[in-house]
């Protein structure tokens, strides 16, 4: 017989917080649902390794679900599904609700850019009969992690006549891949005296792209010429076309299950495509919403959200003004009454590196979607710090919808920290809080997330939209 609980045990259950692993909370069928959900997520990761590819994928999925392109001044009604494509590098999707839009919208905002190596404007050169690309890293990376891993080349080339050519080399099994070289340990005595941040310096992140010469004794830089000949044959490129190209080197490997229990997904780009996908899937699955629901997938978060496709731009507020105008409403009032889940990842506790975390206040894998009241660095620099009232709103919503969730912060107070797009959204005068997936090895070429956390993040966005 089950032992009767003591008065102290009952009081503790009533008054004290108790965190529990989702594997102990969920049934076998519920865990299978989480695992199945991540199969499509892995496809998204493989198909959308850059912000441009993520926009294409999002619009393709949206159009299959009945979304149409938004035009300023168009007639809209309850149930309509629309999207706005901002320069091919950011996208907004909306489902029109039954309530007047003056009451605000429910917004989820994620970013679709990830750390990578961008090619410089004049990247191709030959040195000692090896052809290489010069790169400029994008976002916060540990440079040494990008040496000696297979890389794929993604992006576009815009020619002088305006012709646009898409590039994707290294993803197909029959494609070649590229690589940043590193010194062998036998000759690395001086290199190993460098600080960790300079084990590979920025100007040493040079990508090897060829070693065979063009067969003509009358020309110099034969290997470089051979590479240009291949690019010209495949893409019609001349060297000057690099000036108007956006070419990004990203890890060439695919998303894979991690662990004997297959409970995790390892991949490039979880930050922040794991929140982008869950927020996207939630808006695609919306039905009969009361408040108009919006997902924005934005660019440039990893470099500060500046630029016309980042959330420091006015493109999101302009969308709200145009949307409000369709209903004869005041866009400022719509924004002021909007509630937003800033869909971004947080750091998961890593038992190998426990010293940077406060275990009482950090996020853990398999404990559900992470709600982060504030981010920032040290003295909360650069954070929006959600109000207690809005935290209470979100807490009530998630608990009332059987969403497994936890709170977290980005490391110990003086350990560092980081920011998200939440601050820029809060500056627009809306209530905002960070909600997302805990990640191990964030910003590495291969990051890890738990499948149950991914699904609970989707569920959080879905119930927020459907409320």
C-alpha positions in Angstrom: 0.0 0.0 0.0 1.1 3.5 -0.8 2.4 5.3 2.4 0.3 8.2 3.4 2.0 11.6 2.9 3.1 13.5 6.0 1.8 17.0 6.7 5.2 18.4 5.8 5.2 16.6 2.4 1.8 17.8 1.6 2.7 21.4 2.5 5.9 21.2 0.5 3.9 20.0 -2.6 1.6 23.0 -2.1 4.1 25.7 -1.5 7.5 24.7 -3.1 8.6 24.5 -6.7 9.5 21.1 -7.9 11.2 20.6 -11.3 10.8 17.3 -13.1 12.3 15.7 -16.2 9.8 15.6 -19.1 10.6 11.9 -19.6 9.0 11.3 -16.2 6.0 13.5 -16.9 5.1 12.4 -20.4 3.6 9.1 -21.5 5.3 6.8 -24.1 2.8 8.1 -26.7 3.5 11.7 -25.8 7.3 11.1 -26.1 6.8 9.5 -29.5 4.8 12.6 -30.6 7.8 14.8 -29.6 10.2 12.5 -31.5 8.0 12.4 -34.6 7.7 16.2 -34.6 11.5 16.5 -34.8 11.7 14.4 -38.0 10.2 17.3 -40.0 12.3 19.7 -38.0 15.5 17.9 -39.2 14.3 18.2 -42.8 13.9 22.0 -42.2 17.5 22.2 -40.7 18.9 20.4 -43.8 17.0 22.5 -46.3 17.4 25.9 -44.6 21.0 26.5 -43.6 20.9 30.2 -44.5 18.4 33.0 -43.9 17.5 33.1 -47.6 16.9 29.4 -47.7 14.8 29.6 -44.5 12.6 32.3 -46.1 12.1 30.2 -49.3 11.2 27.1 -47.2 8.9 29.1 -44.9 7.0 30.6 -47.9 6.8 27.3 -49.6 5.2 25.7 -46.6 3.0 28.7 -46.0 1.6 28.7 -49.5 0.7 25.0 -49.2 -1.3 26.0 -46.1 -3.2 28.7 -48.0 -1.2 31.8 -47.2 -1.1 34.5 -49.8 1.3 37.4 -50.2 0.3 40.6 -48.4 -0.2 43.8 -50.3 -0.8 47.2 -48.7 -4.4 48.2 -48.8 -5.8 44.7 -49.6 -9.1 43.6 -48.1 -8.8 41.2 -45.2 -11.2 39.3 -43.1 -11.2 36.8 -40.2 -9.4 33.6 -41.1 -7.3 35.1 -43.9 -3.6 33.9 -44.0 -1.0 36.3 -45.4 2.8 36.6 -45.6 5.2 39.5 -46.3 8.6 38.8 -47.8 11.3 41.3 -46.8 14.0 41.2 -49.5 14.2 37.5 -49.4 15.9 37.5 -46.0 13.1 37.9 -43.5 9.4 37.0 -43.6 6.3 37.8 -41.7 3.3 35.4 -41.5 -0.1 36.3 -40.1 -3.5 34.7 -39.5 -6.3 37.2 -39.1 -8.4 36.8 -35.9 -12.0 37.4 -35.0 -11.3 40.2 -32.5 -10.8 43.8 -33.6 -7.1 44.3 -34.5 -7.0 47.4 -32.2 -6.8 44.9 -29.3 -3.4 43.9 -30.5 -1.9 40.8 -31.9 -0.1 37.7 -30.6 3.5 37.9 -32.0 6.3 35.3 -32.1 9.6 36.6 -33.3 12.6 34.3 -34.2 15.7 34.8 -36.2 16.9 32.7 -39.1 20.6 33.7 -39.4 23.3 31.7 -37.7 27.1 32.0 -37.2 29.0 31.2 -40.3 31.9 32.2 -42.6 31.1 34.8 -45.2 33.2 35.1 -48.3 35.0 38.4 -48.7 34.3 40.7 -51.7 37.5 39.6 -53.4 37.8 36.1 -51.9 39.6 33.9 -54.5 43.4 33.8 -54.5 46.2 31.3 -55.2 49.2 30.7 -52.9 51.8 28.0 -53.5 49.6 26.4 -56.1 46.6 26.1 -53.8 43.4 28.0 -54.4 41.6 29.5 -51.4 38.7 31.7 -50.4 39.2 34.6 -47.9 36.4 34.7 -45.4 35.0 37.1 -42.7 33.3 35.2 -39.9 29.7 36.3 -39.1 28.4 36.3 -35.5 30.0 35.1 -32.3 32.1 32.0 -33.0 35.0 30.1 -31.5 37.2 30.3 -34.5 39.1 27.1 -33.8 35.9 25.1 -34.1 35.7 26.0 -37.8 39.0 24.4 -38.8 39.1 20.9 -40.4 35.3 20.4 -40.7 33.6 19.8 -44.0 32.0 23.0 -45.3 29.3 23.7 -47.9 28.9 26.9 -49.9 25.5 28.5 -50.0 24.2 31.8 -51.4 23.6 33.9 -54.4 25.6 35.7 -57.1 24.1 38.8 -58.7 25.8 39.5 -62.1 26.3 43.0 -63.6 23.2 42.6 -65.8 21.1 41.8 -62.7 20.9 38.1 -63.3 20.7 36.2 -60.0 22.3 32.7 -59.6 21.8 30.5 -56.6 24.7 28.5 -55.3 24.6 25.3 -53.2 27.7 23.2 -53.2 28.5 20.5 -50.7 25.1 19.3 -49.6 24.5 16.5 -52.2 26.3 13.3 -51.5 28.1 13.6 -54.8 29.2 17.2 -54.2 32.7 18.2 -53.2 33.1 20.0 -49.8 35.5 22.7 -48.6 37.7 23.0 -45.6 39.7 25.4 -43.4 43.1 23.8 -42.7 45.0 23.6 -39.4 48.5 22.8 -38.2 49.4 19.2 -37.4 50.3 18.8 -33.6 53.9 18.0 -34.5 54.5 21.5 -35.8 52.1 23.5 -33.7 54.3 24.4 -30.7 54.2 28.1 -31.4 50.5 28.0 -32.4 49.6 26.4 -29.1 51.2 29.3 -27.2 48.4 31.5 -28.6 45.4 32.4 -26.6 42.4 30.1 -27.3 40.7 33.0 -29.2 43.6 33.1 -31.6 44.4 29.4 -32.1 42.9 30.2 -35.5 42.9 33.9 -36.3 40.3 35.5 -38.4 42.6 36.0 -41.3 43.5 32.3 -41.1 40.0 31.1 -41.7 40.9 30.5 -45.4 38.9 27.9 -47.2 40.7 25.5 -49.5 38.9 25.2 -52.8 41.3 23.6 -55.3 44.8 22.4 -56.2 44.7 21.4 -59.9 46.2 23.9 -62.5 44.7 25.1 -65.7 46.9 23.4 -68.4 48.5 26.4 -70.1 52.1 27.3 -69.5 51.6 30.8 -70.8 49.4 32.0 -67.8 50.2 32.6 -64.1 48.0 31.5 -61.2 47.0 28.4 -63.0 45.1 26.9 -60.1 43.0 30.0 -59.5 42.3 30.2 -63.3 41.1 26.6 -63.2 38.7 27.4 -60.3 37.3 30.4 -62.2 36.9 28.2 -65.3 34.8 25.7 -63.3 32.7 28.5 -61.8 32.2 30.1 -65.2 31.1 26.8 -66.7 28.7 26.0 -63.8 27.4 29.5 -63.0 28.5 31.8 -65.8 30.6 33.7 -63.3 33.6 35.9 -63.8 35.8 37.0 -60.9 34.2 40.5 -60.7 30.8 38.8 -59.9 32.1 38.1 -56.4 31.7 41.8 -55.7 27.9 41.4 -55.8 27.6 38.0 -54.2 26.4 36.7 -50.8 28.2 33.4 -50.4 28.2 31.7 -47.0 30.3 28.7 -45.9 28.3 26.5 -43.4 28.9 23.0 -42.0 28.2 20.4 -44.7 26.9 17.7 -42.3 23.2 16.9 -41.9 21.0 17.0 -38.7 21.3 13.8 -36.8 19.8 12.0 -33.8 22.2 12.2 -30.8 22.4 9.5 -28.1 21.7 5.8 -27.9 18.1 6.8 -26.9 17.9 9.2 -29.9 16.5 11.8 -27.4 18.4 14.7 -28.9 19.1 16.4 -32.3 22.5 17.5 -33.3 22.9 20.0 -36.1 24.3 23.3 -37.3 21.9 26.3 -36.8 19.7 25.3 -33.9 20.3 28.9 -32.8 17.8 30.1 -33.8 16.2 27.8 -36.4 14.8 25.6 -33.7 12.6 28.5 -32.5 12.0 29.7 -36.1 10.7 26.3 -37.1 8.5 25.9 -34.0 7.1 29.4 -34.4 6.5 28.8 -38.1 4.8 25.5 -37.6 2.6 27.0 -34.9 1.4 29.8 -37.2 0.8 27.3 -40.0 -1.3 25.1 -37.8 -3.5 28.0 -36.5 -7.2 27.6 -36.8 -10.0 30.1 -35.8 -7.8 32.4 -33.8 -9.4 35.2 -31.7 -6.5 37.6 -31.8 -4.6 38.1 -35.0 -1.5 35.9 -34.8 1.8 36.8 -36.3 5.2 35.0 -36.7 8.2 37.0 -37.9 11.4 35.2 -39.0 14.1 37.9 -39.1 17.7 38.3 -40.1 20.9 39.8 -38.6 20.3 38.9 -35.0 23.8 37.4 -34.7 25.3 40.8 -35.6 23.1 43.1 -33.6 19.8 43.1 -35.6 20.9 46.2 -37.7 20.2 46.5 -41.4 17.0 46.6 -43.3 16.2 42.9 -42.7 17.0 43.0 -38.9 14.6 43.9 -36.2 16.2 47.3 -35.6 14.8 48.2 -39.0 11.2 49.6 -39.3 10.0 46.8 -41.5 8.0 45.1 -38.8 6.4 48.3 -37.5 5.5 49.3 -41.1 3.9 45.9 -41.5 1.7 46.5 -38.4 0.8 50.0 -39.7 -0.2 48.6 -43.1 -2.1 45.7 -41.5 -4.0 48.1 -39.2 -4.8 50.4 -42.2 -6.6 47.4 -43.9 -9.1 47.6 -41.0 -9.1 51.4 -40.6 -7.3 51.0 -37.3 -4.4 53.0 -35.7 -1.1 51.0 -36.0 0.3 52.6 -32.9 -2.5 51.2 -30.8 -2.2 47.8 -32.4 1.5 47.7 -31.4 0.9 49.0 -27.9 -1.6 46.2 -27.3 0.5 43.5 -28.8 2.0 40.7 -26.7 5.2 39.0 -28.0 7.1 35.8 -27.3 10.6 36.5 -28.4 11.5 33.1 -29.8 15.1 32.6 -29.0 17.2 29.8 -27.5 18.9 29.8 -24.1 22.0 27.9 -22.8 21.3 24.5 -21.4 23.3 23.2 -18.4 26.3 21.2 -19.5 27.6 18.9 -16.8 31.1 19.0 -18.3 31.2 22.8 -17.8 29.1 23.5 -14.7 31.1 26.5 -13.3 29.5 29.1 -15.6 26.0 28.3 -14.5 23.8 28.9 -11.5 22.1 25.5 -11.2 19.1 27.0 -9.4 18.3 29.4 -12.2 19.6 27.8 -15.4 17.8 25.7 -18.0 18.2 22.0 -18.4 17.6 19.7 -21.4 14.3 17.8 -21.3 12.8 20.1 -18.7 10.6 21.9 -21.4 10.5 25.2 -23.1 12.6 27.8 -21.4 11.0 31.2 -20.4 13.7 33.8 -19.9 12.5 37.0 -18.0 15.7 38.9 -18.9 18.9 38.4 -20.9 21.7 41.0 -21.2 25.2 40.9 -19.8 26.3 41.3 -16.2 24.1 44.2 -15.0 21.3 43.2 -17.4 22.9 45.4 -20.1 20.9 45.2 -23.3 17.8 43.4 -21.9 14.1 44.4 -22.0 13.4 42.5 -18.6 9.8 41.4 -18.9 7.3 42.8 -16.3 6.0 40.6 -13.5 2.5 41.1 -14.9 3.5 39.6 -18.3 5.5 36.8 -16.8 2.4 36.0 -14.8 0.3 36.0 -18.0 2.7 33.6 -19.7 3.0 31.4 -16.6 -0.8 31.0 -16.4 -1.1 30.3 -20.1 1.5 27.5 -20.1 0.3 25.9 -16.9 -3.3 26.0 -18.1 -2.3 24.3 -21.4 -0.2 21.4 -20.0 3.0 22.9 -21.6 6.1 21.6 -19.8 8.2 24.7 -19.1 11.1 26.0 -17.1 12.9 29.3 -16.4 16.5 30.0 -17.2 19.2 32.7 -17.6 22.3 32.9 -19.7 24.9 31.9 -17.2 26.1 33.3 -13.9 25.7 37.0 -13.3 29.4 37.9 -14.1 30.1 35.1 -16.5 29.1 36.9 -19.6 25.6 36.8 -21.0 24.0 37.7 -24.3 21.0 39.4 -26.0 18.1 38.6 -28.2 15.6 40.6 -30.3 13.4 41.1 -27.3 14.9 44.5 -26.4 14.1 45.8 -29.9 10.5 44.6 -29.8 10.0 46.1 -26.3 11.3 49.4 -27.7 8.3 49.4 -30.0 6.1 49.5 -27.0 4.8 46.0 -26.6 5.0 43.4 -23.9 7.8 40.9 -24.6 9.4 37.8 -23.0 12.0 35.3 -24.3 10.7 31.8 -24.9 12.7 29.1 -26.5 14.7 25.9 -26.5 17.8 25.2 -24.2 20.9 24.4 -26.3 24.2 22.7 -25.5 27.2 23.9 -27.4 25.4 27.1 -28.7 27.1 28.8 -31.6 29.3 25.8 -32.4 29.1 24.2 -35.8 27.2 21.3 -34.2 24.7 22.2 -31.5 22.5 19.9 -29.4 18.8 20.2 -28.3 16.4 17.8 -26.7 13.4 16.6 -28.7 10.9 17.0 -25.9 12.0 20.7 -25.5 11.6 21.3 -29.2 8.0 20.0 -29.2 7.1 21.9 -26.0 8.4 25.1 -27.6 6.1 24.5 -30.6 3.2 23.8 -28.2 3.9 27.0 -26.3 3.7 29.1 -29.4 0.6 27.2 -30.6 -1.4 27.7 -27.4 -0.3 31.4 -27.4 -1.7 31.9 -30.9 -4.9 29.9 -30.2 -5.7 31.6 -26.8 
